[in-house]
Amino acid sequence: MLAFLCVPLFALLTGGDWRAASLDAQDLRAVATSLAGGALSVGLIAVMGTPLALYLARNAGRRGALVEALVLIPMMMPTLALGILLASFYGPAAPAGGAFARFGLVLTNSPAAFVLAGVYAALPTYIMAARAALVEVPEELEQIARTLGDGPGRVFWRVTLPLARRGLAGALALCWVRALGELGIVLILAYFPAGMPVRLWVDMQDLGIQAVFPLVAVFLLAALPLPLWLGLRARRRG
């Protein structure tokens, strides 16, 4: 089983024409686009997703189940279908897209659209992973802080967040990989500016699979170290 799982790493080391390994200017722009857009997406996800994850962690009734179902639906949808639906809602011909465009925010084939695609791709994953981390925080400790006079915001910052920080960090690492690697939504909603997934797709079509290994290596170096480090760190502390 370990050998089966390590096949991609073996292919990375043995495949491709590394003698002519290089990245052109378009590849470098794609790397910069993915890193900047991915970082902004993760920041927005942390701000928007953490309150909803906390709500799900503290509400196990029917209303919480309904909210969880609404979070799961986009995560379970095929990404190409989700991209088409988003383009039909945020496109320039749609009422919502037109309203944003009047304020100078074009949400198709633009940097803002790239960030929007990353948020939609990774937000449900973060919410569910963050919910799992927050539900492990004992509610008794939060109640004790409230009896001492702390308000909800102060309880979250002083009690809930410190106790759940390791799980929340892991959730952010997962959504970083998800946002960075999204292709289906990006192909429809934000083909331009091309990030690393789109650039890999275009290079493979134009130059062949052997020519894209340098960009694949950069892609993996950008995506994998953070979640691997967090996972091993949590395992050691556990």
N, C-alpha and C positions, 0 to 999 in steps of 0.2 A: 504493500500500500504506500509506504514512503517513497519507494522508487517510482510508483505511478504518479504521485504528487510532485516529484522533483523533475519530471519530464520537461516542463516549461523552462526551468533553469538550465537543464542540459541543452535544450534547443537554443537558448540564448547564447551559451558559450560556444556551441559548435556550428550554429547556423549563420547565415549571412556572409557577406563579403567584407570582412573587417579590414582588409588591406587598403580599401578605398573608403574607410569610414570617415565621414565628414558630415557637418550640418551646414546647409546653406542659409542665406539670410531669411528666407521664408520659414524654415524650420525654427530658427532662433526667435522669430516673431511669434510663432505658434507656442513656443515654450513660455515666452513672456506673457502672452495672452492667457494661457491656462493657469499659470501661477498667480497672476494678478486677479483674474476673474474667480479662480478657486478660493483664494484667500478672502476676497470680499464676500463671496457666497457663504463661506463658513461663518464669517462674522455676522452676517444677517441671519443665518440659521440659528446661531446661538442666541441672538436677541429675541427672535420671533418664536423659536421652538421650545425654549426652556419653560416659559410660563405654561404653555399647553401641556408639556410633559409633566409638569408638577400637578396640573389639574387632573390629568389622567391617573397619576399616582395616588391622588387623595380622593378620587371619586370612583368607586367601584360599582355604582348602581346602573340603572338603565340609561340615564343620561350620559354617564361616562362611556358606556358600551357603544352608544350611538356616535359619540365623538370619536372614539377609537376606530369605529368602522369607517368613518369619513376620512380619517388619516390613512387607513390601510388601502383604501380604494386606489388613490394615485400610485401607491407603491406597488400594487399588484397589476396595474395596467401595463400593457406592452408600451415600451418607451416611444416607438414610432407613432402609435396611435395617440399617446399623450401629447407628443409634439404637434401633431396635426390639430388636435383640439385646442392646444394653447395658441397656435398660430391663427386659428379661426377666431379666437377671443381677443388676442392682443395685436392682431394684424392691423395695418393702417386702414383697411376698409371696415373693420369692426368698430362698434361704438366705443368700447373700452380703449382699444388701440388708438382710435382717433382722438379720444379725450386726452390720453397721455401725450400724444404727438403735439397737441396744441400747447403743451407746456415744454416742448422741446425734448421729450423723452420718447424716442422711437424704440419699440420693443420687438422688432424683428431685424435680423442681420445688423446688429450693432453691439457695442460692448455691453450696454444695458441688457440686451436680449441674451447675451452669453451668460451674464450673471443670473438672469431670471431662469434660464434653463438649468443652471447648476443648483439653484435653490429648489426648484421643483423636483429635480432628480434626487436630491439628498435630504431634504427637509423631513419627509416621512420616516426615513431610516434613523435620523437623529432623534426625532420625537420618541420613537418606540424604544431605542436604546437608552435614551435619557430617562424615560419613564421607568425602565427596569432598574436603573441606578437610584432614582429618587424613591422608589417604593421600598428600598432597603433601609432608608433612614427612619429610625423609630419615631413615630408620631408623638410618643410620650415626651421626648426631648424638646420637640417643638412646643408642646403644650406647657411644659415647665418654663420655657423662655417667655411665653405669653403671660403666664401668671406673674412673672417678674417685671412685667410692664413693657415688653418689646412688642412692637407692631408687626404686621405680616412681613413687610419689607425687611425689617431688621432681623426677624427670625430667619428669613431665607438667607441673608448674607452672613449671619453669624453662626447659624446652626446647620441649616439644610445644605447649603452649598459646600462648606468645608467637609461635611461627612460624605457627600456624594461626589466630591471633586474627581476622584479617580475614575469612577464610572462615567461621569460627564466628559472627561478628557478622552476616554475610549470612544464614546459616542461621536465626539467631534472628529476624531481620527478616522472613524468609519465614514462619516459624511464627507471628509476631505477626499478620500479615495473615490467615493461615489460621484462627487461633483467633478473631480478632475477627469474621471474616465468616462463620463456620459457621452454617448454618441447619438443615440436615437433621437432624443429631443433636440440636440444641437443641430443635427442635419436638417431638421425642418425649421426650427425657430431662429437659429443663429449660425448659419453656415459661414457667414462673415461676421466678425473677423475669425479666421480659422484658428482654433486651438489645436492642441496636440492630437486628440482623437481624429478630428477632421483631416489634419495634415497627414497623419499616418494613412488614412484611407485614400487620400488623393495620391500620395507618393506610391502606395502599393499598386494603385491602378495604372499609374503612369510609368513607374520604374521597375515594378516587380517586388516580390516579397523580400528578396535578398538585399535590396537597397535600403530598406527602412530600419534595419537593426540598430544603427546609431541612435535614431530618434526613439526607438523602443526602449533602449537602455536608459536614455535620459528620462523618459516617461516613468519607468520603474523606479529610478533613483529619486524622482520627485514625489512619487506616490507612496512608496513602501516604507521608508525608514521610520517615519513618525508612528504609524500604527504598530509596526514591529517593536519599536522601543517601548511604547506604552504597554503593549501586551506582555512583554517579557518583564517589565518593571512591576506590573501588577501581579504577575505570577510569583516573582521573588518575594514581594511583600506579603502575598497571600500565604 
